[in-house]
Each structure stands twice: as structure tokens, then as C-alpha cells.
Amino acid sequence: MPLWHDAGMSEMILGRKFTGRRRAPKTVEERRICATTTCETVLSRYNRKATCHVHAPVKFPRVRGRQAPTTS
């Protein structure tokens, strides 16, 4: 059954209600531990990376017109 909304004096917008299901989020193996040898943090099923947040490499966002910071 279409839903409608009066957008103005003479305009009408038609549409349908979304009834489909969303797909399940991607997961990895059940139990994994951080790849750092001294860390025993259990990673989430939804974390596709090999390390936890604390041991993940630092990423700097790309900002237009600026150069990436240099590491010493």
C-alpha cells in the first residue's frame, strides 16, 4: 500500500514502506586473540583486523591540501 506525503501546495510524493530484512553483519571465526605477543585481548567476531584497538597501527585521515605527518 503506497504511503503519501503532501510536499507542498500541488506536489505529492508517493512511496512504499520498506518491509525487507537487512542482511546479517559479516563475522569471522568465533574466538581470536590480539596478534601482539604480550596482549591477550579477545577480539570481537565483528573485528576483521588481527589486532585490538590499542595495538592497531596509527592512521591519519587524508586532509585535502595538507601533507601527512611524518613519523620519526
C-alpha positions in Angstrom: 0.0 0.0 0.0 1.7 3.3 -1.0 2.2 6.0 1.5 1.9 9.6 0.6 3.1 12.9 1.9 1.9 16.3 0.8 5.1 18.1 0.0 3.6 21.4 -1.0 0.6 23.1 -2.4 0.4 20.9 -5.6 3.1 18.3 -5.2 2.5 14.8 -3.8 5.3 12.2 -3.1 4.5 8.6 -3.4 6.4 5.7 -1.9 6.2 2.3 -0.2 7.1 1.2 3.3 10.4 -0.7 3.5 9.5 -4.3 4.6 12.6 -6.2 3.6 15.1 -7.7 6.0 18.6 -6.4 6.5 21.4 -8.8 5.9 23.4 -10.1 8.8 26.7 -8.4 9.5 29.9 -10.1 8.4 31.7 -12.1 11.1 35.0 -14.0 11.4 36.0 -17.1 13.5 34.4 -17.4 16.9 37.4 -16.8 19.2 40.6 -14.8 18.3 43.2 -13.1 20.4 45.2 -10.0 19.5 48.3 -10.7 17.3 50.6 -8.8 19.6 52.6 -11.3 21.7 52.1 -9.5 25.1 48.3 -8.8 24.6 45.7 -11.3 25.5 42.6 -9.3 24.5 39.8 -11.4 22.9 38.7 -9.8 19.7 35.1 -9.3 18.7 33.6 -11.6 16.0 32.9 -8.4 14.0 36.5 -7.1 14.2 38.2 -8.3 11.0 41.6 -7.0 12.0 44.3 -9.1 13.6 45.0 -6.6 16.5 42.9 -4.9 19.1 42.3 -1.2 19.1 45.2 -0.5 21.5 47.8 -2.2 19.2 46.4 -1.2 15.8 48.7 0.9 13.7 48.1 4.7 13.8 46.2 6.0 10.8 45.9 9.7 10.0 43.0 10.9 7.9 43.6 12.4 4.5 43.0 16.1 4.7 42.9 18.0 1.4 45.7 20.5 1.0 47.9 19.1 3.8 50.7 16.6 3.9 50.5 13.5 6.1 52.6 13.9 9.3 56.0 12.3 9.2 56.9 9.7 11.7 60.3 9.9 13.4 
